[in-house]
């Protein structure tokens, strides 16, 4: 049994952030019905030359585990069909630019009039209100607007672009807020509108720095440094492009590290006695640490440091992740079969329950794959009615 | 009586939090902002995040990190190493719906807070463990801080990209500022808590195991998908072919044109220079191939631009562009003000300051922050009240 069993989603989201939200909810047990059309299919069904993909994706994580139907939202009969779908759903999720759902007659007010208990989740770059709500944006822009991009970077370098993690952070926040609204729905019968702003998600990831600035502080780019800890950083090892991260939190850990790397002179060096002084002289200190890491293989050094209780980890690439024993044992990384029959690594929703199940039951749906169930069984349309709507390019 | 139907989503929910790290603390904050009562149980010397920088000027006493994460929470102190402290905690847990913590599995057993003990004593309590690598698996006991976790989840290896990677190709990969991975862990832990609460209504309470590594990897899913497609992503090769971070006369902007109409808008924005009318450049693939050449021209043009002006003109033309806003600019942004993103609350030791609410509106408005961060033990009376109630119950049962 999954915890969100019995929750049905009419999913109008496209691209990355919104679809990630509904994908996570579907893994938690919600039945997610993805609405597209032949005229406006989601991006994973199209080639993506920027990423060297010349056809549709054979596996798309965020589209997986969803049911697929076609509804042409440019047709008034399509809107009527979409409203029928909303009528049998608990949640409506969408990620159009603010105003588009209203223009289509599918805005929150219209849907709540139709079904007062509906919970709607809107995901957009700047939110549904405010002077910038019409702005166009992608993940790197969210990070730029929200100060996360400004604050990320080498001390002497430019700001840094946030990529897909930014989209999916938005989607995860949206999923969390959606479940809060579903909790209220279940308890009180009340629906509501959740309006997620991607740029505000970026802000929420640097909430403490924004508060520091509000008090008159000047948060700035600090590369891999920490405001208190030293040593703290990403160190070269003897393997090419294989890096080791180390964070030393306490004096005890510092002494343990010095012993482990067999560098007793560091304990007597006045610059490295007190924590504050180590932090002040961190550049020199990090050079000393790298003397040791440069002679080691990253994995071996990681294991030795962890065995001594020091926070350390290899900087993983996706091959490491796909083959990681810990992630496999936890069921975080799972094997799935793509549409060509090939096995590949994918991700289960990152929550383990002691009783409830989580996970994907199916892969990426074909466009319109589930119309027998959705249009036939759920909405009760006859074969003739469906054929007629197909002939009129409403189901299209 | 509270009108539950008109109130924030989690009104009536009680969460108890024992946290040392950012992830568990963020989960408690999210539940509180959404309407729950989050009771932070602190050791006598206070939650360790109270001692983490940055500290709020000018007094430099209050931690900005703690103030942000604890806004709206209640505070009680409790030495859970002692029987009296454990009895206090027990009184709180007996009345709670959710217990969020980052206790290690070995600590939980010795404190009688392991899964079996919790289920036996508090059958309706959902407990959520939030640890760097989770409570189960070969690395369950491993130590980690933010910098380790962002690299253990794959995103660290992929940063920086774009201009910073071009300027400093030989430097070590870069973490995202602050506590990016730990915040992801917090959001996922709140999601797990809420899902389990919904599940509880249909069945029984259960335990939830969240790992910051898992949560951060989840938001990095696309890189694993690309690996399945046959591409091992690398920070030096995943930059956009053109656009990206651009230096202007007074700061930096981000430019990203993925669609044909956006490229046409860019041509207009740049004043229709001749080189952009090269017939070959009407093909998106050709533009990708000649990205470096295009970028030289865009960068030279950008250096002459003022950020506010160029962003306004770009957005009017449908060209996705944003300024890399500093924290001060975000704080004073008209859009952020219109959405009540920051709300003034009293912070002990620092005065009244605007603190970020949550990045979403519910029912057409920002979620109201109930208060600033609590003073240590400010709500100790809650503990005494719950214990009195417990003792009364025991006495009533005994008579």
Interface residues (C-beta under 8 A of the other chain):
Chain A: X1 X3 X4 X5 X6 X16 X20 X24 X28 X49 X50 X51 X52 X53 X57 X58 X59 X60 X61 X62 X126 X127 X128 X129 X130 X131 X132 X133 X134 X135 X136 X137 X138 X140 X141 X143 X144 X145 X146 X147 X148 X149 X150 X151 X152 X153 X154 X157 X158 X159 X160 X161 X162 X163 X164 X165 X168 X169 X170 X171 X172 X173 X174 X175 X176 X177 X179 X180 X181 X182 X183 X184 X186 X187 X188 X189 X190 X192 X193 X194 X195 X196 X197 X200 X201 X203 X204 X205 X206 X207 X208 X209 X210 X211 X212 X213 X214 X215 X216 X217 X219 X221 X222 X223 X224 X226 X227 X228 X229 X232 X233 X234 X235 X236 X243 X245 X246 X247 X249 X306 X309 X310 X311 X312 X313 X314 X315 X316 X317 X318 X319 X320 X321 X322 X325 X326 X327 X329 X330 X332 X333 X338 X344 X345 X346 X347 X349 X350 X351 X352 X353 X354 X355 X356
Chain B: X4 X5 X6 X9 X10 X12 X13 X30 X34 X52 X53 X54 X56 X57 X58 X64 X65 X67 X68 X69 X115 X133 X134 X136 X137 X138 X139 X142 X143 X144 X145 X146 X147 X148 X149 X151 X152 X153 X154 X155 X156 X157 X158 X159 X160 X161 X162 X163 X164 X167 X168 X171 X172 X173 X174 X175 X176 X177 X178 X179 X180 X183 X184 X187 X188 X190 X191 X192 X194 X195 X196 X197 X198 X199 X201 X202 X203 X204 X206 X207 X208 X209 X210 X211 X213 X214 X215 X216 X217 X218 X219 X220 X221 X222 X223 X224 X225 X226 X227 X228 X229 X231 X232 X233 X234 X238 X240 X241 X244 X245 X247 X252 X253 X254 X256 X258 X262 X284 X285 X288 X315 X318 X319 X320 X321 X322 X323 X324 X325 X326 X327 X328 X329 X330 X331 X334 X335 X336 X338 X339 X341 X342 X350 X353 X354 X355 X356 X358 X359 X360 X361 X362 X363 X364
